[in-house]
Amino acid sequence: MNIERYLTENRQGTPLQILRLLRQGRVTVNSDVVDSPRATVAVADNVRVDGMTVTGRQPQYLVFNKPVGFQLSMDPTTPHSLGSLLNAFDQPRQLKPLTDLPKEAVGLVLASDDEHFLTDVTNQNWPSQFQVQVSGTTAPVLAPNQAFHEVTTQVDRVHQHVTVTLTTTDSESAVAVLGALPDVLGPVERLTVGPLRLPVDLPNGAYRGLLPAEIDELTGPLDSVENKM
């Protein structure tokens, strides 16, 4: 069979991920790098991805709803860390987070044991959307910041609060600015990373695997795949 089908049947990623693996020179057959999805493999061939046999590589791609005060460490023995939220199946994995959300904030965090995935997501330089609520019915004015792409306010006169939302690639500045607003009612929450929105059914302190479509959207399109094969 061809290498693309072989990798698909061995659950090495979505079709787009598999093309990316090949394009990045991460697949070897009998120690030779294979970059064409049409290359053939035999049962006796030694097929590896990132130096691991395909039977030993089934990467995890996770989205967390991080609680306030939790560190981004994935060490299960560290109290108040994302690692302490992992179930027994995921604890032995060498997971790493995208380390761009301060511990005083809550919301969306990505983690994986596939460092190339994290690098691909980072290279997209996705903006994130942050939100906080302040008491009262007067919309606060934020100081100008070139890193903030969009700032909106929504006044809720019934519940006597204002929701402030901003979009930026500078997570630390967003958390610092929103968290310093007068009469803040709770922690700053990250709602999105690029095309991925925090799942509405994911409770605070929980996590789940990313869906194939979410993985492909986060890593971005391949450039001229046909011309590279």
VENBELNOR-V522538 format. One record per residue. N is the residue number from 1. RES is the residue in three letters. SS is DSSP state (hx for helix, st for strand, lp for the rest). D_CENTER is the distance of its C-alpha to the mean C-alpha in whole Angstrom. Layout:
[[N/RES/SS/D_CENTER] [N/RES/SS/D_CENTER]]
This chain:
[[1/MET/lp/33] [2/ASN/st/30] [3/ILE/hx/27] [4/GLU/hx/25] [5/ARG/hx/26] [6/TYR/hx/27] [7/LEU/hx/23] [8/THR/hx/22] [9/GLU/hx/25] [10/ASN/lp/23] [11/ARG/lp/20] [12/GLN/lp/18] [13/GLY/lp/16] [14/THR/lp/16] [15/PRO/hx/19] [16/LEU/hx/17] [17/GLN/hx/15] [18/ILE/hx/18] [19/LEU/hx/20] [20/ARG/hx/17] [21/LEU/hx/18] [22/LEU/hx/22] [23/ARG/hx/21] [24/GLN/lp/20] [25/GLY/lp/23] [26/ARG/lp/21] [27/VAL/st/23] [28/THR/st/27] [29/VAL/st/30] [30/ASN/lp/33] [31/SER/lp/31] [32/ASP/st/31] [33/VAL/st/28] [34/VAL/lp/28] [35/ASP/lp/26] [36/SER/lp/28] [37/PRO/lp/27] [38/ARG/lp/30] [39/ALA/lp/31] [40/THR/st/33] [41/VAL/lp/32] [42/ALA/lp/35] [43/VAL/lp/35] [44/ALA/lp/36] [45/ASP/lp/34] [46/ASN/lp/31] [47/VAL/st/28] [48/ARG/st/25] [49/VAL/st/21] [50/ASP/lp/20] [51/GLY/lp/24] [52/MET/st/23] [53/THR/st/25] [54/VAL/hx/23] [55/THR/hx/25] [56/GLY/hx/23] [57/ARG/lp/19] [58/GLN/lp/17] [59/PRO/lp/14] [60/GLN/lp/11] [61/TYR/st/8] [62/LEU/st/7] [63/VAL/st/6] [64/PHE/st/9] [65/ASN/st/11] [66/LYS/st/12] [67/PRO/lp/16] [68/VAL/lp/18] [69/GLY/lp/19] [70/PHE/lp/17] [71/GLN/st/16] [72/LEU/lp/13] [73/SER/lp/15] [74/MET/lp/14] [75/ASP/lp/18] [76/PRO/lp/19] [77/THR/lp/23] [78/THR/lp/21] [79/PRO/lp/22] [80/HIS/lp/20] [81/SER/st/17] [82/LEU/hx/14] [83/GLY/hx/16] [84/SER/hx/18] [85/LEU/hx/17] [86/LEU/lp/16] [87/ASN/lp/19] [88/ALA/hx/21] [89/PHE/hx/20] [90/ASP/hx/16] [91/GLN/hx/18] [92/PRO/lp/20] [93/ARG/lp/17] [94/GLN/lp/16] [95/LEU/lp/12] [96/LYS/st/10] [97/PRO/st/8] [98/LEU/lp/7] [99/THR/lp/10] [100/ASP/lp/11] [101/LEU/lp/11] [102/PRO/lp/15] [103/LYS/lp/16] [104/GLU/lp/19] [105/ALA/lp/16] [106/VAL/st/14] [107/GLY/st/12] [108/LEU/st/8] [109/VAL/st/6] [110/LEU/st/3] [111/ALA/st/6] [112/SER/st/8] [113/ASP/lp/12] [114/ASP/lp/11] [115/GLU/hx/11] [116/HIS/hx/12] [117/PHE/hx/9] [118/LEU/hx/7] [119/THR/hx/10] [120/ASP/hx/10] [121/VAL/hx/7] [122/THR/hx/9] [123/ASN/hx/12] [124/GLN/hx/11] [125/ASN/lp/12] [126/TRP/lp/10] [127/PRO/lp/12] [128/SER/st/11] [129/GLN/st/14] [130/PHE/st/15] [131/GLN/st/18] [132/VAL/st/21] [133/GLN/st/25] [134/VAL/st/28] [135/SER/st/31] [136/GLY/lp/34] [137/THR/lp/34] [138/THR/lp/34] [139/ALA/lp/31] [140/PRO/lp/30] [141/VAL/lp/30] [142/LEU/lp/28] [143/ALA/lp/29] [144/PRO/lp/28] [145/ASN/lp/25] [146/GLN/lp/24] [147/ALA/lp/21] [148/PHE/st/20] [149/HIS/st/20] [150/GLU/st/21] [151/VAL/st/23] [152/THR/st/24] [153/THR/st/26] [154/GLN/st/28] [155/VAL/st/31] [156/ASP/st/31] [157/ARG/lp/35] [158/VAL/lp/35] [159/HIS/lp/33] [160/GLN/lp/34] [161/HIS/st/30] [162/VAL/st/28] [163/THR/st/25] [164/VAL/st/23] [165/THR/st/20] [166/LEU/st/19] [167/THR/st/16] [168/THR/st/16] [169/THR/lp/14] [170/ASP/lp/16] [171/SER/hx/14] [172/GLU/hx/17] [173/SER/hx/19] [174/ALA/hx/18] [175/VAL/hx/18] [176/ALA/hx/21] [177/VAL/hx/23] [178/LEU/hx/22] [179/GLY/hx/23] [180/ALA/lp/26] [181/LEU/lp/27] [182/PRO/lp/31] [183/ASP/lp/31] [184/VAL/st/27] [185/LEU/lp/27] [186/GLY/lp/24] [187/PRO/lp/20] [188/VAL/lp/18] [189/GLU/st/15] [190/ARG/st/12] [191/LEU/st/12] [192/THR/st/10] [193/VAL/st/7] [194/GLY/lp/9] [195/PRO/lp/10] [196/LEU/st/8] [197/ARG/st/10] [198/LEU/lp/10] [199/PRO/lp/12] [200/VAL/lp/16] [201/ASP/lp/17] [202/LEU/lp/15] [203/PRO/lp/17] [204/ASN/lp/16] [205/GLY/lp/16] [206/ALA/lp/15] [207/TYR/st/12] [208/ARG/st/11] [209/GLY/st/10] [210/LEU/lp/8] [211/LEU/lp/11] [212/PRO/hx/13] [213/ALA/hx/13] [214/GLU/hx/9] [215/ILE/hx/8] [216/ASP/hx/11] [217/GLU/hx/10] [218/LEU/hx/7] [219/THR/hx/9] [220/GLY/lp/12] [221/PRO/lp/16] [222/LEU/lp/18] [223/ASP/lp/21] [224/SER/lp/24] [225/VAL/hx/24] [226/GLU/hx/27] [227/ASN/hx/29] [228/LYS/hx/27] [229/MET/lp/28]]
